[in-house]
Amino acid sequence: MAISSDTLFEHLCSLRRYATVLIEDESAAERLVFECAEQALREAGRIRPDNVKLDLFILFHRIWTMNTAQGAASSPAPSFALIALPASRRQAVVAMLVEEFELNDVAAILGTPRSEIDRFLLGADAIEHPDAVRSDINVLIVEDEYLSALDLADVVERMGHHVCGMTAGTLAAFEMANTHKPHLVLADIRLTDGDDGVDAVQQIRTRLDIPVIFVTGYPRDLIGKRTRDPTFVVEKPVDEEQLRVAIDLSLRLAPPNRISQ
C-alpha cells in the first residue's frame, strides 16, 4: 500500500534537520531530501506503512551513497561522514539519530555495524559544558500549563542553566525575550486564549537568532508551518531524558557565542 504525502511530510522535517546537520552544503542536503521524498512516493515498495520514518532515513542514505559515487555530492560519502565530522558535531548527529531510533535502527540507517555505532557513542555522555558557561545559559519557557512550566523549569535548572522567564502568552513572551535575551526557548504550540506558540517563537526570532524546542502534545500542529533550524520537538508527556538531549543538542548546534542578540 502506497504511503500518503501527508504521512511522508510528518517525517521529512526531522530528515531535513538531520541532513542539514550532517551535510555542510545546505542546498545539497535539501536536494537529497527532496529526491528522497520523490523516490519514496514513486516506489511505494521501499517504504513500509508501519515503519515510514526508519525506511525513509535508510532510503536517504542509499540515495546519498549513489549520488556520492556518481560525483553528484560534494560532502563525504555516508560511510565516512560521521568519522569526518568534528567530535562535537558527530556526537550531535548520532544523538539526533538515537533520539529517533533504537541503536540497531541507527546501524541500519547508516549501513554500519552496530559495533561502530557503539564506538561513535563512547564518551558522549561524559561531555559537559564548563560550569561558567552553563550558568550563563538563559532559557525562556512559553507554556500555558503552570505545572508543566514548573516541570520544565526544574529540568532546566538541574542541568545547570537559568530560567529567565515563564509566560503563557505571545506578547509577554516577546517582551520577556527582548528584556532577558534568552539563549534558548522552550515553547508549547497551543497557548492560553488561543495564542499560537509557533507565532510567538517566530516573533522572538525576528530579534534573536536562537534555537527553540517545541514541547507539545500536538506535534501534528507543526505540519505546514515553516520553522527555522535549529528546531526540535519533544512530545508530551515529556520524557526527561529526551528533553535533556534536545536542550543539549540545541545549545551545541547554536552555542551562545554564535547567537546574535
C-alpha positions in Angstrom: 0.0 0.0 0.0 1.4 3.4 -1.0 2.0 6.0 1.7 0.3 9.3 1.5 2.2 12.6 1.0 0.8 13.8 4.4 2.3 10.7 6.2 5.6 11.3 4.4 5.7 15.0 5.3 5.4 14.2 9.0 8.9 12.7 8.9 10.5 14.9 6.3 11.1 17.7 8.8 13.2 15.5 11.0 15.0 14.1 8.0 15.8 17.6 6.7 17.1 18.7 10.1 19.3 15.6 10.2 20.6 16.1 6.7 21.5 19.8 7.1 23.5 19.0 10.3 25.4 16.1 8.6 26.0 17.8 5.2 27.8 21.1 5.2 26.3 22.3 1.9 22.7 23.1 3.0 21.4 23.3 -0.6 22.9 19.9 -1.4 21.3 18.4 1.7 17.9 19.8 0.7 18.2 18.4 -2.8 18.9 15.0 -1.4 15.9 15.2 0.9 13.7 16.3 -2.0 15.0 13.4 -4.2 14.4 11.0 -1.3 10.8 12.2 -0.9 10.1 11.9 -4.7 11.5 8.4 -4.8 9.6 7.3 -1.7 6.3 8.4 -3.3 7.2 6.8 -6.7 8.4 3.5 -5.3 5.9 2.5 -2.6 7.5 -0.8 -2.0 10.6 0.8 -0.5 8.6 2.3 2.4 6.6 0.1 4.8 3.5 1.9 6.1 4.2 0.8 9.7 7.8 1.9 9.5 7.8 5.0 7.4 10.4 7.0 9.4 13.1 4.3 9.5 12.7 3.3 5.8 12.8 7.0 4.8 16.1 7.5 6.6 17.5 4.3 5.1 16.4 5.4 1.6 18.0 8.8 2.2 21.4 7.2 2.9 21.1 4.9 -0.1 20.4 7.9 -2.4 23.3 9.8 -0.8 25.6 6.9 -1.4 24.6 6.6 -5.1 24.9 10.4 -5.6 28.4 10.4 -4.0 29.6 7.5 -6.1 28.4 9.4 -9.2 30.2 12.6 -8.1 26.9 14.5 -7.6 27.5 15.4 -3.9 30.5 17.4 -2.5 30.1 16.1 1.0 31.9 13.0 2.4 30.3 9.6 1.5 27.8 8.4 4.1 30.1 5.6 5.3 32.8 8.2 6.2 30.6 11.2 7.1 30.4 10.6 10.8 34.1 9.9 11.1 34.9 13.0 9.1 32.9 15.4 11.3 34.4 17.1 14.3 33.7 15.2 17.5 31.1 17.6 18.9 29.2 17.7 15.6 29.4 13.9 15.2 28.0 13.3 18.7 25.2 15.7 17.9 24.3 13.8 14.7 24.4 10.4 16.4 22.4 11.8 19.4 19.7 13.0 16.9 19.5 9.5 15.4 19.4 7.8 18.8 16.6 10.1 19.9 14.6 9.0 16.9 15.6 5.3 16.7 16.8 2.2 18.5 20.6 1.6 18.1 20.0 -1.3 15.7 17.9 1.0 13.6 20.7 3.6 13.6 23.1 0.9 12.3 20.6 0.0 9.6 20.2 3.6 8.5 23.9 4.2 8.2 24.7 0.8 6.8 27.2 0.4 9.6 27.9 -2.4 12.0 26.3 -2.0 15.4 29.8 -2.1 16.9 30.7 1.1 15.0 27.6 2.9 16.4 28.7 1.9 19.9 32.2 3.3 19.2 30.7 6.6 18.0 28.8 6.9 21.2 31.7 6.1 23.5 32.3 9.0 25.9 29.4 11.2 24.5 27.6 11.1 27.9 30.7 12.4 29.7 30.9 15.6 27.7 29.7 18.5 29.9 29.7 22.3 29.4 32.0 24.1 31.9 30.1 25.4 34.8 31.0 29.0 34.0 29.4 28.6 30.5 26.4 26.6 31.7 25.5 29.1 34.3 25.3 31.8 31.7 22.6 30.0 29.6 19.2 31.7 29.9 16.1 29.7 28.9 12.7 31.2 28.3 9.7 28.9 28.9 6.4 29.7 27.0 3.8 27.3 28.4 0.2 27.9 29.5 0.0 24.9 31.9 1.6 26.1 35.1 2.6 22.7 36.5 4.1 21.8 33.1 6.1 25.0 33.1 7.4 24.2 36.6 8.5 20.7 35.5 10.3 22.2 32.5 12.0 24.8 34.7 13.1 22.0 37.1 14.8 20.1 34.3 16.5 23.3 33.0 17.8 24.3 36.4 19.1 20.8 37.3 21.1 20.9 34.0 22.8 24.0 35.4 21.0 26.6 33.3 18.9 29.5 34.3 15.2 30.1 33.7 15.0 33.8 32.8 11.2 33.8 32.4 7.9 31.9 32.2 4.8 33.1 30.4 1.7 31.8 28.7 1.1 34.5 26.0 2.7 35.6 22.8 3.1 39.3 23.6 4.5 38.6 27.1 6.9 36.1 25.5 8.2 38.7 23.0 8.6 41.3 25.8 10.5 38.8 28.1 12.8 37.8 25.2 13.7 41.4 24.5 14.4 42.0 28.2 16.2 38.9 29.2 17.9 37.9 25.8 17.5 34.1 26.3 19.8 31.6 24.5 17.0 29.0 24.1 13.2 28.9 24.1 11.0 26.0 25.3 7.5 26.6 23.9 4.2 24.9 23.7 2.3 25.2 20.5 -1.2 25.8 21.9 -1.2 28.7 24.4 -3.8 30.5 26.5 -6.6 32.5 24.9 -5.9 30.8 21.5 -2.3 32.2 21.2 0.0 30.2 18.9 3.3 29.2 20.3 4.8 29.0 16.8 3.9 32.6 16.1 5.3 33.6 19.5 8.6 31.9 18.6 8.8 33.4 15.2 8.2 36.9 16.6 11.1 36.3 19.1 13.3 35.1 16.2 12.8 38.4 14.4 15.0 39.9 17.1 17.1 37.0 18.4 18.7 34.3 16.4 18.2 31.5 18.9 17.2 27.8 18.9 13.7 26.6 20.0 12.3 23.4 21.3 8.6 22.9 20.9 7.2 20.9 23.9 3.7 19.9 22.9 1.0 17.3 23.0 0.0 18.3 19.4 3.1 17.8 17.2 0.9 17.5 14.1 0.1 21.2 14.5 3.6 21.9 13.2 2.8 20.3 9.8 2.7 23.0 7.2 4.3 25.6 9.4 7.7 27.0 8.5 10.2 26.9 11.3 13.8 27.8 11.1 16.5 25.5 12.3 17.7 24.6 14.9 14.3 23.4 15.9 13.4 20.3 17.9 10.1 18.8 19.1 9.6 17.0 22.4 6.2 15.4 22.7 4.1 15.4 25.9 4.0 13.7 28.2 7.6 14.8 28.4 10.4 12.2 28.8 13.1 14.0 30.9 16.0 12.3 29.1 14.6 13.2 25.7 14.2 16.8 26.8 17.8 16.9 28.2 19.1 15.6 24.9 17.1 18.2 22.9 18.4 21.0 25.1 22.0 19.8 24.9 21.7 19.4 21.1 20.1 22.8 20.6 22.9 24.5 22.5 25.6 22.5 20.7 24.2 23.4 17.3 23.8 27.1 18.2 26.2 27.8 21.1 25.8 31.1 22.9 28.9 32.7 21.3 27.3 32.3 17.9 23.9 33.8 18.9 23.4 37.3 17.8 21.5 39.4 20.3 
